[in-house]
Amino acid sequence: MKKIIPIIFSILLFGETMQAQQIFTMSQFMQHNFLFNPAAAGANENPSVGATYKKMWSGIDGGPQTTILYGDMYFSKYKAGAGLVLYNDVTGPTARTGGELCVSYSIPFAEKKRLMLGLSGQFMQERIDKLKIEKYIPGDPLLAGPASYTTGDAAFGVYYTSPTLQLGASAKQLVQSKLDFIKSATNVEGRLYRHYYFMGSYNWKTDEDNVIIPNFMVKLSSNAPVDVEAGARIEHKKLFWVGFNFHMNQDFAAFAGVTLNQKLSIGYAFDQYQTPLSVFDGGGNAHEVSLRYFLKGK
């Protein structure tokens, strides 16, 4: 298995027929929409900072590990929002470290309804561990190129928010910046690929204490199948929540969390992957821990 992992990621991340998502994923995406849509920066109107750590394929050496630091706030005087995201994403012999600055502008309607437009700029450094690749794939073309490559890109989004309904659409890696890791006359140019996101959720207040929040996210990217996640979260008195998501053809996720003193939210998610990953002992699962601190109380 240790030999298979570097081969898989060399093909998926740099090969001519890329089938992998290039942007990190989150099981609790519905609570962190601005990570995938710059227009949602400041949608909460409550300044917050947070961190998330996710370890996928936990029983398999070289499985993806993602660390994210983020914060956003809304400036009501200027009808503008801002968000900052820093991340480190490691998969097998490859790693990506980057940052993204998001800005949004709101067009307000009655009863706390807003249409938001957003832009973001990002930088990233892609790295490969040549020692790991050389050990298992001595003739890999990546060995003749640079060990790291730094580039930038941009994103655009629209987002509608109200006390009950949230809908958004975004496009990330718009520029499709070049990733020139392989130096050869026959190299098919590697690059970042556009990712399109469509997301939504609805707050259904069943009584004075409980809210059911169904949600979905659809992802589209070049040379990859349509990716759909959907599920629901039940929130009790803005104090704690439980939920379940289905990730089409990939995994099931169960998650829960609590908010302390109406400020500090702590969440945990467990993913169980479907075959072929599920055939490995302890390999077909993921763990995600998130912390988010609201500066004014929820």
N, C-alpha and C positions, 0 to 999 in steps of 0.2 A: 504493500500500500504506500509506503514512503516513497517508492520509486514512481508510482503512478501519479501522485499529486503534482510534482514539478512538471511532468509532461502535460497533464491536463491544463494547467494554468498557462503554460507556454503557448499552447494551441489556442486556448480560449481568449486570452488577453491580447495576443499579438498576431494571431494567425490571420490568413486571408479571409477565412470564413468565420468571423467572430459571431458567436451565438450568445455571449454573456452580457449581462447588464454591467455598465461601467460605473454606475453610481450606487453608493451604499443603500441598503434597505433597512427598514425599521418595522418591527411588529406592531408598535404602538404609534403608527404614523398619524392617526387621526387627531392626536393631541399635539402634534408638532408639524402642522401643515406648512409653515414657512420654510422648513428645511427642503421642501420640494417645490415650493411656489413662492417666489420673491414678493408677489403681490399680497401675501398673507402676513407679511411682517407688520406687526402692530395691530393685527386683527383683534387680539384679545383686549386691547386698551389698558392692560395691566402689565407694567414692565416686569420682565422675568429673565432669569439666567438659569442655565441648566447643563446637565451632562448626561450622556448615554454611553453605555458599553455593551456591545453585543459580540458574542462568540458563537459562531455557527459550526456545525459538524463537529461538535465538541470532542468526540471520540476519535477523530481522524487527524493525524499529524499534518499541519499545514492548512487547516481549515480557516476560513475568513474570520478576522477579528477587526472590529470597528470601534473607535473611540471618537465621540463627538462632543464638542463644547459649543454652546450657543447662547444667544441672548437677543431679545427684541423689545421694542417699546414704541408707543404711539405718542405723537406730538399733536394734541387736539387743536392747538392754536394754528398750526400750519397744515392741518389735515394730512399729515405725513407720518409714515412709519419707517423704522429702520431695524435691521437685523444683522447679526454677525454670526457666522458659522466657521468653526475650525475643526478639522477632522484628520484622523490618521486611519488608513484602511490597509490591512495587511492580508495577503492571500498567497500561501505557498511562498515561492521565491520572488513575489512581486509586492510592491508597497506603493501607496499614494498618500501624500500629505498635502493638505491644501486649506484654503480659506475662501470665504465668500461674503461679500458685503451687499446687503439687500436694501433697497429703498422702495417705498410705496407711496402712492397718493390716493386719497379717498374722496369719492363723490358721495356726500351724505344724502340720505333720504329720510323720510319720517320714521319715527319709532325705532331708532338705532339701527337702521338699515344702511349699508354702505356698499358701493361698488368700488373696488380697489384695483389699481393698476400698478405693476411693479417691475423693476429692473434689478439685475445684479451683475456684478463683475466678480470673477474668481481667478485665483492662481492655484497652481498645483505642481508638485514635483513627483514625477513617476520614477520609481527605482526598481532595479532588479538585482537579486543576489546571484552574481555570476558563479560563486563557489557552489551553491546548491544546484544550479543548472548544469554546470560542468561535470559534477559528480555523477549525474544520471543521464545527461544528454550531451556527451562530449562535442559533437559536431553541430550543435544548435547555432544558427546564424546570429542569435542575440549576443553570443560571446564576442563577436567582432565589433560590436557597437558600443556606445557609451553605457555606463552603469546607471546613469540618471538623466532625466530630461525634464526641464522646467518650462511650463507654458501657461497660458491663460485662456479664458473663455467668458461667455456671457449667458444670461438667461432672461426670459420675459414671462410675465404671467398676468392673469386677471383673476379676481376673487370677489365673490359676493357673500356678504355676511349679514345676518339678522339674528334676533333672539332665538329663532327656531331653525333656520336653514343656512347652510354653508355650501357653496359651490365654487369650484375653481378649475382653471386650466393653465398649464404652463409648458414652456419649451426650454430645456436646459441644454448646455453645450451647443449654442446656436452657431458659433463660428466654425465648429468642427476642427479645432486646432490640430496641427500635425504632431504626430509622435514618431520621430525619426530614430528609432532604436536600431533598426537593421540597415546597415550600409552595404548595398549591393545593387548591381545593375538590374537584377530580376526582382527586386523587392517591390511588392505591392504596398503602396504607402499606408502606413498605420496612422490612425487619427482618432480623436474623440468623436463619438457619434451622437447625434441629436437624440434626446430622450423627451417624450411628450407625456405629460401627466394630466389626468382628469380625475377630480376628487370631489367628494360630497359627503355631507352628514346632515342628520335631522334630529332636533331635540324634541322628543315626544314626552311631555310631562304627564305621567299617568295619575299622579296625585301630588299633594303638597311636598312630599319627601323624596319622590323617586322620579328619575328621568331615564328613559331608554333612548339610546343614541345609535341608530343604524348608520353604517358608513360604507364607503367603497373607494377604491383607487384603481384606475386603469392606467397601465404604462405601455407605451409603444416606443420601440427603438429599432434602428436598422439591423437587419439580418437576425432578428430575434422574434419569437412568437409573441402574440398579445399576452400581457401579464395582467391578471385581475386578482385583486384582494377585496374581500367584503366580509362584514360581520356586524357585531353590535356590542355596545357597552351599556351596562346598567349602573347609574350613579345614584347614591343614596345621600341626601342632605349635603351634597358637595363635600362629603367627608371621606367616603371610600367608593371604589368601583370594582366591578368584575366584568370581563368580556371574553369574546371568542371571535376569531377571524379564520376564514378559509382562504388560502393562497392557492389559486388554481394550478393543479398538476404539480404542486411543490410541497406544501406543508399546511398543517393546522396549528393555530396559535391560541393559547389561553393566557389571559393576563389579569392582573389585579393590582390595586394600589390604594393608597391612603393619603389624605391631605391633613397635615398637622397645623393647628392654629391658623387655618385658612391661608397659609403661606407656603409651606414646604410639602411638595408632592413627591411621593416615592412610589415607583411602579416596577413591576417585574413581569416578564413575559417568557413563556416556555413554548418553543416550536417543536413539533414532531414531524420530521420529513418523511415523505413517501419514498417508495423504491425509486432508484436503486440504493440510495443512501441508507435506507432503513435496514438493509441486510447486514450492515456492519454493526458489531457489538458497540453500543454506546455512541455510534457515529451519526445516527439520524435525528439529531436534535440540536436546538440552539437555546441559549440563555441570554436574556436582555434585561439590564438594570438601568433605570432612568431616575434622575433627580431633577427637580425643577423648583426654583424658589421665586415666588411672586412678591414683589417689593411692597405692594400695598395691601395684600390680603385679597383672597378671591371673593 
